[in-house]
Every structure is written in structure tokens, then in C-alpha cells.
């Protein structure tokens, strides 16, 4: 066998990677023992776009027989440690690797450098677009080296068009070019090229050979010659995305106007282009049927568009992420499919024919009336240490005890990264895997419905980020091109505080169709009950200046939002539609009167009320009628995910007078109770932000490590141990009781409502045909004597003290201590049975022992009643151990625990009792 034939056969076993050079080097073929100059043009192939500011290099090398980056210089983001590039002008930068590659990277003797790796970043990167992708430069052997520069590896080329093949060598040599084993050209020198026209489709290898001084070197690239795209009508039943004609096939449909050809690459064809996987074309649709798949098996795949753009299916319900999946724990997502490492790059989509249908227990859930809604806004990432759909489901007893009836989940569709609030969306039809498998989300929703709790998901349709295939299909240097059917080239907001990612063009018919598809999908596939839409002020192309917050009346925006809402209601008549709009009242009123629930940010007023700053605590705008709205469509709230925790703030700067000091934790918790009475029972839907019911008092800016205080988006610990504090559980019980009253008694839905919410002493009165209710509270920091008018005389019941008073005269002079609140009613309001996980009274009722305590190696949990499960949690809320072994005496090994405090949950029947354990 001759050498060339042997070399060609070994190539057939190789897997080509589609990589394009984004930097140039001098010399063209660098070697490790020499210096090299790296030149980077920011305006070409760069996420940075045209850039002229300071750039730094995060850089390392790949070493033979090692994985990943090695010998990385400095730490990410530390400008003093990492090399700075020299700006040559016009967005072109230079980096000198000197005196040689080995010395620059401190390569050890005996190590062989295969390539250099770079990420060029801005001085203070804060987002994805502030840095390049990973860039690589091959490092060659000493001596004779030949390299094919054109075409690049993995290119897809057309039939019957001339192709230029070029190669260069590191020194004078006899050069030859081959197409497979056919000679194309030969000469002597350092450069060689040839032109060739392919007349048959298929895979080809282009090979360059250099011979000098009895030394031979070769280089090769793989190209695929495609056939002309077949024009054929797709079956009418095939929708965009992934279709399953039967349990062993898939039909893929991609809508891609102005694109020429598309290949499907995946596990079913070893990620190689082939004629049978070139998609057919029907107008702006590309489609392909893939037969002979295995039922129930997952297959990863991508679309390769025009030979250059690789994307996952925009409508996929599952993605594989090469950067972030590795950090998803198996406990969260068991048996997660591995990314096809070495076969492709970028995010891949997943198809799975023959999936089992989810067995819904509730198929016709009806959401509560808006007058009775208590919405609980929840971020799955921070609700439990496990950050999973499953963990939230396992905490539904807690939410049910709180008597909420709408669970609002912050974004759960795929977003960039793992630990995010979710407002950087990338895939709109795929639940984020960092929270678990999609069926766990379905279980959570189904279980909520079984408990009478509606589920609303936060949907972000103002913008997407760069991982979205809708973005990637039409962009140049990470900038939206004019032909993108879904996005504006630039945001209509000049205010940088209102610009995120890539801005949807809501005037586009393609965007309207996408919006309707997204909403319909989640209502049908996941049976969600509605949406909270983020930043709905962005739903038009009306330009707003740098000083504007986009709150002015915008008829085009209103038309778009009404259209979307009407489409939702046409699919699900009782769907809950909530807007975070926060515009001027002229526009908010029109949308509210259209039946849309509108967020009403009352954080500032409730904060001042809790602080004791009565001059700035007018709560009147929490009432829809004060805004001249026709109905109770105002979702007013003291806190949402966007605001500082009131409890945190008032412990810092609450007012005081004499012995009354709001900075005191107990007093601060009492002030939150007072706020709750003047929040939850006001007309219309109300919202609680996660853990407001327990007086959560960690700053929104607290860093994950607990050291810094400038980390707004960092994860925050759930602090479930707060429920061991009876003062905090008192707050929980007050809010749970108020939620119960709102949902149980018609009087709290009455439109006969009077209020005085502006002064030191605030009050309101409800009336219906069967009952009167009067609430009064002193928001000052000193005792107040106030005149209150009761709507009728007779016997009045006091809800919180569980007694009654006889009112002989409707005008009463009441004396209220600072922070004191009262709730009166003519009908006796029943006291609901409220429990928390760790109610202190349960400790006294159950004869449970933990010994020794403190302990070192083994602890015994003993009880007169049978124990069927034990859970041990750290103070940060991390589950350390779970035992499901029934018995009345259980021994638990704790030898590997660090010293500190732990909480032991003991399950007996329906009861859960918590004890504190000290580990020495």
C-alpha cells in the first residue's frame, strides 16, 4: 500500500470539526519554540462587533495527552494579570507571544503544545457580548509543515462551481494537491493552489503534501458537495419544529426565509452531511422526514443552514448545552443525555419519538376569581437548595398552609447559563434543565391543580439573548441583520436601562405568530393557567429617547398587547394574563379595562409604612378605583423579585421612639404583619414575593458567598430554618389567615369598599348584604388616639384577639399602640387551622428525644410513636441525609458532618416535627 493511499484511508475514520479561523498569525504556521504575533480584527467573526476599547486576553494552551485549557495566564477578569492587546486602529488588535510560545505559557519540559486558546474580553465584562467565543490557533511541529488554508475544513460546496484549493508550507518544498487520490496540482516553493469544479455530490478529502530533504508532511480538509435542494410541498399536518408521524420516525420543519439549503446533522447520521439528510424546500419552509428511529430513544441534532450556521431547532422541547450541562447534578436531572462532544459545537436540540404521554390527574382546572387571588411569586433556583421542580412540589404543603391560590413561577423556559433569574431567554418551548426534567414540571403543575392552586409562568417576549436560534439565523458579527423576521436591528429604547439582549419586533407578523405559538404551547402541553409577561412596555417599535422610561401612551403597543391577550383568551377563556407594564395610568387603565391584570408596584409606599415614615406611606394607589379603573385588575404588591426586601431595609433604618424601635427584629416582623393586613385584604388580586411570609431579611444585593453586597442576581439561600423562629412563624400565620379570609368570605370581594389609607392611622371598611368588616392600624411609632366610624352598631367580633365588643355608638375613640392593628367584623370569621413545618408547639406535644446532643459520630432519634422518615438539614437548608427506615428508635451516622447546627425533621403520620442538633 503506498503512503498516500494509507493516509487517505486513515482520514476516512476521522471526524471533521467545522471551525473557522477568527485570528491571523505571523508566522502563518507558528511553532512552540518561536515567537508569534496574533492579529485580531474585532469587526470580523466577532461577538464584540467593531470595537476600539481596551481588550484583554484570557489565554492558555492545549497540551498533548491532556484535556481542556492548560497553563492559563492569570485569573479571569484580573486586568493586571492577563495580557492586554495593542490596538492598531480601526478595531484591529495585536498580541505578541514572546520570546516564544513555550516560555510565554510556562510550558513544562517534555510537554507538547497542540494549540493556543484565547477569549478576548473587554476591560470589565458583564455580559456575553463583552467577550469573544473561544478562539484557537494551531501550533505546529518543528521542521517541515504544510497547511491547507482554503477551503476550510467541513465546508459545504455547490455542484458545478469552481473551488479554489490553496496550501502553504513552512519552507521550500515539493508541493502537491490531491482530491482523494487524484492529483490536482504540483510545484516547488512555499505556496500551491488549484481550481476544481465538482460534478458529483458527496464527501471529498482535499490533501496537501510537502516533501523536502527526505521529510514529508501532509494536511487535509473534508468538504461536502451538495445537490440542488429538492422543491416539494410538506404535508399540511407538519408544524414548525419536531413532528412525530409515528413512534419510530420524526419530521422536522424549519421556517427560514431567504436561506438556500439546510442539512440535518445528528446522532442518526454521525453528524455528517449526506444527501438523504438535505432538507426539502417548500417556499420558506425546509422539511425532512427521518425514518427508522428507535421508539423512546433520544437523538441529538442540529440544522446546518447554508453551510455556515449551526442551530438547534427553535421549537425543541429539550436542548443539550456544551457549556452548562456539566454543572447539572444527577439528583436534579437523572440520566441526562450527554452532549455529543467532538462531533459538533454549540447548542443541540433533542428529538424523541415514541414518548409516553404524561398522565394528568386534573385536566379541567379552573383558576380562582381574580377578586380572591393570592399570587405567590417564586424563583425555583432560590426556593430550595435543590433548585428543582421536584423540590418545589415537595414543598407544596408549605404553600398550601400559606393559603396562596396562584403560584407564579419566574421563567422556566431555557435561558442562558444555569443560575439565572431567567430573563435572558434562549429557547421558548424547552423547560430549563437546571430545574429538572420536563415531566417534573408537569407533576408540579398537576399537583398544584389538585390542591386548588393555579400556575402562572413568567414569560419574556420583549427580547432574547444570543443563544436563541431565532437570533442566530439572521445575524452578522452578533448584530441583527435587516432580514431577521422576528427582531429589530436596534431596540426602540435609547435608555440603556431598558435594553436587554435582542429586541423583538412586535409589529412583525412572524413575531406575532411566534408569540401566539409560545403561549398556546404552554397552555396546551403544560396546562398552565396563564402568564405574567415581563416588560410589556417593549411590545412596540415606537422610539423612546434616552431620558424616557417608555411610559407615555402608545396606541401601537396597546393594539399589540390586546391582540395577544385576545388570542390567549380565545384558546383558554379563563386564562390569567398579568402584565409588568408600569406605564402612565392612561395606558394602564385601558389595558386593565380590557381584562388584563396589571402589576402595581407599591414597594416604596409599603416600605415607608413599615419604617414608620407616615408622611410618605399613602397606600391609596393600591386600590384600583383610585386609578379610575373599572374593575379590580390591579395586582398591587409590597415586594417583587426586583425590589429590596422590606424586612432587610427596616432593620437597617426603621424609625424609633423611646422603647419602640423598628430596627428590632421582633418589632420589624410585627410591622410586616401590619403591612399584610393593609395589603392582602385590599380589593383585587394580591402578590407575595417568595419568603416575604417569613420576614426574609437578606439583601437583594447579597453575594452568594455571603461576603460582598453587590450581587443582585446571585443565588440567595432559602433559610428554611427561619421556621424554627416562632416570631417568624407568627408572621406566616397572620398572612395565611388573611389569605384564607380573602378567599373564603364574600365580603372581601365586595365592591362596597371605603378606605382612609393616607394618614398615621389607616383604615378600610367592606360591606355586603351579610357582613361588615373594618380594619384599622397605627403606622406611627407612638401611641395614637383616633376616631373611627363603624358602619353600624351592635356586636363586632375581633378576629385576631378572638373576642367581641359591643358597639353602642358608630363613632368610637380608639387608642392604638405603635404598630397595633385590628380586624373587626359583624359576622364571626372562623379561625383557619394554620400549621408550619416547624411549629414550636409541636415540639412540646411529641415525646421525641435526640441524644447525645451535642454529638460527634452517631446520634439516636427516639420516640414513643413510630417514625417513618428522618431528614437532616444544614442551617443553609441543604439536605444532608434522608432515612426512610420506619421504627421508634433510629441511629444516624454524622461523623462526616462539619461542626455546627443542623435541623432534624422527624415524620410521624401527617406530622413533621423539627429538632435542633449540634454537631461538635
N, C-alpha and C positions, 0 to 999 in steps of 0.2 A: 504494500500500500504506500503510495507516495505521500510526502508530508502534507501537501495542500489538501489532498482528499481526506487524510486523517483529521486535519484541523477543521475541515468543513463538517465532518461527522460529529465532532465534539460540540460544534456550535449548535447543532440541532437539538442538543439536550439543554441548552441554556435558556434562561427566561429573560427576555429583554425588558428593561425598565424604560418608561417614557420620561426622560429627563432632558430639559433644555438648559443650556448654559445661560446664566444671567450675569456673569462677570467675564472679563478677559484678563489674560495674564501675559507678562513679558518676563522670561521667555514663554513661548506658546506651550511648551512641554516641560513644565518645571520638574526638577528632581530635588530630593530631600537635602542634598549636600550643597545646594546653591541658593542664592537669594532669589526672590521673585517679587514682582510688582503686581498687585491686584488692582484692577480698574473696574469701578462700579458706576454705571450710568443709572441714576435714580429714575429717569424718565422711561426706562425700557425694562419691561418684565418685572416691575417692582410694585409692591403694595404701597410703598411710600408715595408713589407718584413723583412728579417733578418736585425736587426738594433741594434746598440750599443751606439749611441749618447745620448744626453740629451733628456728626454721626460717629457712633462708636461700634466697635466690633466685638461681639460675643463669639469667640472662636476657639476651636480645638482641632484635633486630628483624629482620623480613624487609623487604628493600628492593626496589622495582620494578626489574626487569631484572637482578636478582642472584639467586643461588641460596644456600640454606642460611641459617643464622643470621649476622647481621652485627652489628657494634658490641657484641659480648658484653662484659659488665661483669666485670672481674676474671678470676681463674682458678678452675677447678672445685675446690671444697673449701677455698679460702682464705677463711676467715670474715671476715678483716679487709678484704677487697677487695669481697666480694659483699654486696648489700643484705640486711639482716635484716628479717623480717616482725615486725609487732607483734601479740602475742597478745591478743585482746579477751576471752578467756574462752570456755569450752565448745567448745574446739577450732577456734574461728574466728579467722582471721588477716587482717591488713590490710597492704597495701604502698602507700605514697604515691609516685606517679610525678610528681615536681615539679621545677622550676617548670612544665615541660611535657615531653611525650614526646621531642621533638627534642633538647632540652638534656640530659635525663636520660641519653639514649643517645649523646650526642655525634654526632648525625646531621649529615652534611655538607650544606652549601647545595646545593640542586638535587636532593637525594635525596628520594624519596617513600616513606614508611613505609606498608607494607600491613598489618602486624600485629605485635604483640608476642608473644614466645615465652618460656615460663617452665618451669623444673623446680624445684620446691620440695623442698629436701633437709634432712635432719637435720644437726646440727652436725658429726658425724663419720660420714658414711655408709660402711657396709662391705658392704651387700648391696642387692639390687634393691628390697626393700621399704622401704628407708630414704629413698626419694625418690618423687616423683610421676612419672607419664608426662609427655611433652611436653604443655604446655598453651598454648593460643593465644587471643589476644584481637584481634579485627579492629580496625583503625584506619581511620576513615572520612574522606572528603573534607570540606573546609571547606564550609559552607553547608548547603543542604537535603540531608538524608539520611533514608531510610526503611529500616526493618529488620523482617523477619518474625521474631517470637520464638517463635511456636507455630503449627504443629508444626515440629520441627527438620528440617533437610534429610536426605533419604534414609530417612525413616520408612516403615515398612510398616504399613498400617492395615487393619482388617477391613471387610468389606462391611456395609452397613445398620446402622452405628452412627454416632451424631453425632460430628463432629470440630469442635473449636474452632480457628478461624484468627484469630491476633492479630498486629498490627503496630504500630509506633510510629515517629514522625518526630522529627527534631531541632528542629523549630519548627512553629508553627501552619501548617497546610496543608490543602488539599482532598485527602482520602484516599479511595482506592478499593481494594477487594479483588476479584481475579478468580480464577476456576478455569479454567485455559486462557484462553479468550476470553470466558467467561461471567461477567457481573458478579455478585458475591456481596453486596457492601455498599459504601456510600459515606457519608462525613460530613466535617465540618470540625473540626480540632483536632490533637492530637498522638497520639491513640490510636484504633484501629479494630479491631473484631473481628466475626466472623460464625460461625454454626454451619452445618454442611453434612453431609448423610448421603449417602454414595456407594452407588449401586445397581449399578454395573458395575465389574469388576476392570480393572486396567491401570495405566499410568503417567499421572500428572497433574502439572501445574505450578500452584502457587499463587503469585500475583503481587500485590505491593502497589505502589501508585503514589501519590506525593505531588506536589502542584502548589502552588507558592507564588511570587508575584511573577514569573510567567512562567518559573519554573525548575521542571524536572521530574526526579524521581528515582524509580527502581524497584528493588525487591528481589524475589527469587524463591526458592522451595524446591521440590524434587521429592519427591513421595510416590508410593508404590505401593499400590494397593488389591488385596489378595489374595483369592483364592477360598477357600472352605471346603476344608480338607485332605481329599483323597480317601482313603478307607479301602480298602485292597486288600492281600491276602496277598503277601508277597515270595516269589520262587522259593526252594525249600528249599536249593538249592545255593549261594545267595549268602551269604557270610560277612561279618562285620563288616569295614568298610574298603572297599578298592577291589577290585572283581572285573572280570575281562575275559572276557565271554561269547565274544568273537571278537577278531580283530586290528584292528577298526575301531569298537569300542564299549567302554563302561565301565559297570559297575553299582555304584553307591555305596550303602553301607549304614551308617547311623549309629544306634547304640543310645542313646536319650536319653529315659529315663523322665521323666514329668511335663512334658515340653515339648509345646507346642501345634502349632507349624508350623516347617518348615525349608525354606529355599531354597538351591540350589546356585548359586554365583556363580563365574565363571571366564573363562578365555580364550575359551571356546566360546560365551559369551553377552555378551561385552563387560562382564562384571561387573555386569550389570543384572538385577534380579529380573524374572522372567517366569513366566507360568502353567505353561509346559511344563517349567520348572525348579523347580517347587514339589514337594518330595518327597512321595511317598505314605506312608501310615501303616499299619503292621501291628503292633498292640499297642504295645510300647515301641520298635519299630523304625521308622525312616524310611528309605525307599529310593527310588532313581531310576535308570532306565536312560538313558544318553546315547549315542545312535547317531551315525553319520556322522562319526566321528573319523578322523584320518589315521594309518595304521599307522606306528609308530615315532616319532611326534611327541609332545613333552612339552607338557602343558597344566597351567597353574597353576589352582588353585581353592580355595575355602573354603566352609564351611557358614555360613549366616546363620540363627541359631536365635532364634525368637520376635521377629525384627526387631531384636534388640539385641546378641546375642552372635555374634562372628565368630571362628571357629576353623578351623584346618587339620584334616584328617582325622586322628584319633588313631592310626590304623593305617598311615598313609602311610609309604612307604619313602624319601621324599625331601621335604625342605622347602625353601622359599625364605625367607630371613631378611632383612628390610629393614635391619637394623642391623649385621649381621656379615658378610654375604656379600661385601660390597665389599672386605673385607680378605683374602679367599681368593685366593691367587695363581693365575694361569692355569697355571703349571707344576704346581701341586698338583692343580687340578681344571680341565682344559682344557674350554673351551666351556661353562662353567657358565651355565645358563639365567638370564636377567635377571629380577629381581623386577618385578612389574607396577606400577611406580611411577606414582602419580597415580590408580590405579584402585581401590585398596583400602588397608588398613592392617593391621598385624600379620602374623604368620607365615602363609604359604600352603603348601598341600600340592601335590604334583605327581602326575599320572597319566600313564601312557604305554602305550597299547595296542600290541600287536604287538612287544613287546620280544624280542630274540634271547635264547634260552636260553644260560646260561653252560655252557661245555664243560668239565666237571670231568674231570680226569685220574685222580683217586682217588675212588672212590665208596663204598668199604667199609673205610675206615681203622679200625684197632684201636688204641686208646690203650695205652701201656705199663702193665705191672703196677704197682700202687701202691708195691710194695717197691723198684722200680727208678726211680721218678720223680725227675727233677731239674727243678724248675719255675723258669722264668726270668720274673720279673715285669717288664713293660716298659711304659713310658709313651711312646706314639708321638710325642707332642709334643716330648719331650726326647731321643729316641734318636738322631735325626739333625737337622741343620739344616733339612732339607726337611720335617720333621714329616708324613710321608705313609706310607700303606700300602705304596706302591711302594718307598720308600726302605728300609723295614724288610725287604721282600722281597729287595732288592738286598744287604742285609747278612746274609742267612741263612748264607752261608759262614762268617761270623764266629761265629754262634750254633752252627752245626754243628761247627766246630772246638772250641767250648767243651764239646761233648758234652751239651748240655741235650736233653731229650726232651719237655718240655711248655713251650709258650710261653703265658704268662698275660698277656693284654692288658688294661691298665686301660681303663675304659669307652670303648667305641667308638660307642655309640648317641648320637644327638643330645643335646647338653647346652647349657646357656645360655652364650652367648659363644663365643669360639674357643679362647683359651688357658686351658684349664681342666684340672684333673685328671680331670674327668668325673663327679664325684659330685654334680652338680647337674642331673640328667637332666630332659629335657622330652619327647622322643619316643622310644619304646621299640623301634620297628621300623625306624628310619631310621639308617643309619650316618652318623656325623658327617662333613660335607663338608670340614671344615678338614683332614681327613686324606686326602681324595681321593674319587673315585667308588666306588660300591659294588662294582663288578667288580674294582677293585684290591684291595679287602679279600678278595674271593673268590680272587683269584690268590695272595695271600699265604697264605691258609689251604691252598689246594691245593698250593702249593709246599712248605709245611711238611710236609704229609702225604707228599709224595713223598720227603722227607728223613727220614721216620720221627718227625717232631715233632708231637705233639698240640697243639691250640689250645684254650685256655680263655679265655672273656671274663669280665671283671668286670661283674657285673650289680647295679644299685642298685634294690632293690624295697622299701626301707624308706620312701622319700619321693620326692616330685617337687618341682619348682620351678614358679614362676608361669606359665611359658610352656606348660606341659603343657595340652592341651585337656581332659584328664580333670579337671584342676583348674578351668579357666576355665568349664566348662559349668555348674558349681554353686558360685558364689561371690558374695559381696556385699562391695564395698569391699575386695577382696583377702582376704576371710575366708571359709573354707569354710562352706557352709550345711548344715543338717541333712539335706537331701535328696540330698547327694552320695553316689552309690552306692559310691564307691571310697575315700574319705578320711574320717578322723576330723576333727571340728571342731577339736580340740586334740590335741597329742601326749600320749601316756600317760606321757611322761617330764617331770618337773618340773625335772630337772637341765638347765640351759641348754646344757651341753657335749654333750648327747645329742639336741639338737633341731635338725633341718635341714629347711628347706622345709616342705612339707605332708605330713602323716603318713598313710601308707596304713592303712586299716582291714583287717587281715588276717583278721578274723572275718567279713567280708562275702563273700557268695557271688560278688558281682561282681568283687571283688578276686582271689579265688581263680581265677576263670575267666581274668581278665586275666593273672595270673602264669603260669598254665599256657600261655596263648596265646603270651606273650613267649618263654618257654623253648622251646616247641615250634617256633616260627618260626625261631629262630636255629639250632637243631639241623637243621631240615629245609632251610631256604633257604641257610644258610651252612656247613652241615656242621661246625659247631664241635663239639668233643668234650666240652664241659661248661662249668661256670660256677664262678666264685668269687663268692659272694654277700656283698655288703657289709652290715655291721652287722645280722646276723641276730637280734640281741637285740631288735630292734624289731618282730618278727613276732607281736606280740600286743597286746591292749588293756589288759593288766594295769598298773595305775597304780604308778609308782615315784616316791618322794619326791625332793626337791631334792638330798639328800645321797647318793642311791643311784646306782650305775652300772649298775643293771639286771642284776646278775649272779646274783641269787637264783634258785632253782629255780622254773620257771614251766611248769606242765603244759600250759596252753593254747598257749604258744609252741612247746613240743616237738611237740604234736599238729599244729600248722600246718606246721612245718618237715618233719616226717616225711611229711605228706601231699604237700607239694610235691616232696620228693625221690622219693617213690614214683611220682608222676606222671611225673617226668623219666625214671626208670628204666623205666617201662612203655613209653615211646616210644623209648628208647635204653638198652638193658640195661647197656652198659659205659660210660655217661656218667660223667664225672668231676664230682663235686659237692663243692665246697670252701666251708666257712663261715668268715667272720671273725666269730667268736662271742665268744670271750674272756670267758666267764662262769665261775661256780664249777664245779668239777670234777664235781659231782653231775649237772649238766645236760650238760656237755661229754661225759662218759663215755657217757651214754645216746644221745646223737646219734652219737658215734664208733662205738659198738657197733651202730648202725643202718646202718653202712657209709659214713658221711659223713666226708670228710677235714676236719680241724679245724685252723685256724691256731693255731700255738703260738708266741707272741711271747717269744723268748729274748734280745731285744736287750740288756737290762740286764746279764744274766749274761755274754754274749759280749763286751760292751763292757769289763766289768771284767776278763775273762780277757785280752783284748788289751792292756789298760792295764798289766797286771801286778799288779792288785789281787786276789791269790789268795783273800783272805778272803771275797770276795763273788762268786766265779766258779764256783759249783757248777752244772755243766751237766746234772745228773741229770734235770731235768724235761724235757729234750729227748728223753727216752726214754718211749715210750708206756706201757710196763709200770710205770714209776714213778708213773703216773697211774691205774694199775689198769684200763687199757683192755684189751679182749680182743684187739685186733689193731693193726697198725702204721698207724693212720689219723691220725697226728699230723704235720702239716706245720710242723715247727719251723724257725725262721729267725733269723739274727742281725740282719737288716735287712729292712724293707719300705719302701714309699713314705712311711710315717708317721713313721719314726724318723730321728734324726740319723745321719749317716754315721759309722761307727765309725772309719774311717781319719782323717776330719777331727778327731774328738774326741781320739784318742790322740796325734795330732801336737801337740795343744794341751796335754794333761795326762797323757801317758803317764808311767809310773814310770821311775826310772833308778837305777843303782848303778855307781859307778866309770865305766868307759868305755861301759857298756851303757846306752843311752838310747833309750827307745821313742819319744821325740819325733823322733828322727832318721828321715827318710823311709824309708831302706832298712830300718832295724830295724822300723819300723811295718809295712811291707809284709810282712816276714818273720812278724810277729805275725798278720797276716791269713791267711797260709799255714797257720800253726799252728792258728788257729781253723777253717780249712776242713777240715783232717784230722779235727777233732772235731765237725764239723757234717755234711758231705756223706755220710760213710760210716756215720753212725748209722742205726738201723733206720727204715724208712718213707720217705715222700716228703719231699724237702727243697726249699728255695726259695732262690734268689739274686735279690736286688734289682738291677736294671739298673746295670751298671758296677761292682758290687762285685768283679768278677773282675779289675779293673784298678786297684783301690785308689783309687776316686774319692774325692777329698778336698775337695770344695766343700761348704760348709754347706747344710743343707736350708733355711736362712733367708736365703741369699744372694739379693740383689735382681738383677733382670735386667740392670741397668746396671752391676753389679759394685761399686757404691758402698755401698749400705746392707746391713743384715743383719737385716731384719725383714720378709722377703718369702717366707714359707713356700711359697706357691702359685705364685710366679713361675717362668717357664721357666728351666731350667738348661742351660748349654752341654754338648754331648756329649763334647767334648775327645777326639776320636779320635786326636789327636797323642800322647796318653798311650802309644799302642802303639809309639812310637819309643823309649820308655824300656825298656831290657832288664830292669830290675828289676821294672817293672810287668808285662811280658810273662812274666817268670818266675812271677809270681803266677797269671797266666792259665793257664800250662801246668800248674801244680800242680793248680788246680781242674779243668781239663779232664781231667787224668789220673785224678783221684779220681772224677769223673763217669763216666768210661769204666769204671773198676773196678766201680762200683756197678751198672752196667747189664750188665756182661759176665760177672762171676763169681758163681755161685750162693751162695757163702759169705756174701756181703754181704746176702743176703735170708734168711739162716738165722735161726731163732728161738732157736738156742742162742747166747746172747749174754750176756757178763758185762762189767761195767764198774766203774770207780772214777773218777768224774768230779768229785769234790769237793775234792781237795787241790791242792797246788802242782804235783805230777806227776800227770797224769791218764792213764788207760789204758783200753783195752777189748779184748775178745777175742771173735772169732767162731769158730764151729766148725761144720763139716758133715762128711759122710762122706768127703770127699776132701781137705779142707784145713783148716788153722788160720790165722787172721790175728790179729796182735797189733799194736796201735798204742799208742805212748807219746809223751808230750810234756811238756816243762818249761814251765809257765806263769809261773814266777817270773822274777826279774830277776837272779838269781845262779845259779852252777853248783850243781847238785843231784846228790847220790849217792843212788840209790833202789834198793830191792829189788823186782824184778819177777819174777813167777812165770809161766814159759812153760808152756803146757798139755802139751807133750811135748818130749822131747829129739830130737836129730838135726839135720839140715841145715835152716837157716832162711835164706830169701832176704830181703835188704833192698831194698825197692822203690826208694827214692829214690837210694841210692848205687849201685845195680845190682850189688851184690856179695852174698856169702853168709857166714854164720858157722855154726860147729858148736856146738850147744848140748849140753853133756855133762851139765849139771845143770839141772833145771827152774827152780831158784831162781837168778836172776842179779842181780848187783850192777852197775847201770849208772850211768855218770856222764854227765849231760846238761848241756850249756851252756845258759844262759838262752835261752828261745825255741826250743830244739832239739826236733825231732820225728823220729820214726822209724816206719816201717811194715814189719813182718816178716810173712812167710808161708811155710808149708811147701811150697806149690805156687808155682813161679816165675810171677809175674804179668807178662804181656807189657807192654812199654812202648808205648803207643799213639803214633802219629805225630801230633804236635800242631804246628800252624802258626798264626801270627797274620798279620795283613795286612802287618806291617812288621817281621818277624823280622830282627834285626840281622845274623844270619849270612848272609842272602841278599844283603846289600849287598856282602859280600866275594866272593861266588861269581859275581856278574854283572858283566861289564865294561861298565858304564854310566857315561857322562860327562854332566855338565851344566855348560855354560860359556857366557859368563862367569858366575862365581858368587862374589861378589855381581854382580847385573846391574841394568840400568836400563830398557832398552827392549825388547830381544829376547834370548831365551835359546835355546840349542840343546841338544837332548837327543839323544845319540848312543849307539849300542850295536852290538856285533858281531852280536847276534841281532836278528831282526825285532821291531819294536814295533808292536802293533796298536791300542793306545789309551793316551792320557795323560789323567790328571785332576790338577788343581791345586787344593789346599785351603788356606784361610787357617788360622791357628792356632786359630781358634774353630770350625773344622770346616765352614765354608761353602765349597761348591763354586764355585770361581772360573771354571774353564774345563774343557771336555772336548773332546778331539780324537780322532776315530775314523779318522784317516788313517794306514794302515799305511806302514811304512818303517823304515829303520835310522837315519835322521837327520831329526829334526823340529825346525822353528823355531817358537817360540811368542812371540807379542807380549804383553808385560807392561807396556806403557807407562802404562796407566791404573791400575796397582796402587799402593796406598799402600806406603810403605816398611815393611819388617818381614820376618818369617819366614813362608815358605809350604812346603807339603809336596807333592811331585810324585810321584804314583803312576804307575808305568810297568808296563804289562801286556804280558807275553810268554808266550804259551801259557797255561798254567794258573797261572803265577806272577804275583804282583804285588809289585813292588819299589818302595820308597819312598826318595826322596832329599830332603834339605833344600835349599831355595832361599832365598837372602837377596836381597831387593829393596832397592836403595838409594833 
